[in-house]
Amino acid sequence: MARLLITDDDPAILGLIRAILEPEGFEIAEAHNGIEAVEAVEHSDFDLLILDIMMPEMDGIAATAKLREEYNIPVILL
């Protein structure tokens, strides 16, 4: 089963993406900003990251740049 990390500050979008992907067999974890996403990746393994571009504290582009320093996980930016 593939593990995905979805990062968005909008709970409705998180819920929508979860509702679409969980029935397809994906294991979903959530983060609410880029800082939480970076911390989640440091503590767990993921097969794919889905990141919102515009978020508080650390946006998706900055989080992707930070993660690329150490990880080579596929990323989809929304």
PyMOL commands that set and color helices and strands:
alter all, ss='L'
color gray80, all
select helices_A, chain A and resi 11-24+34-43+60-68
alter helices_A, ss='H'
color red, helices_A
select strands_A, chain A and resi 3-7+27-31+48-51+75-77
alter strands_A, ss='S'
color yellow, strands_A
deselect
rebuild
show_as cartoon
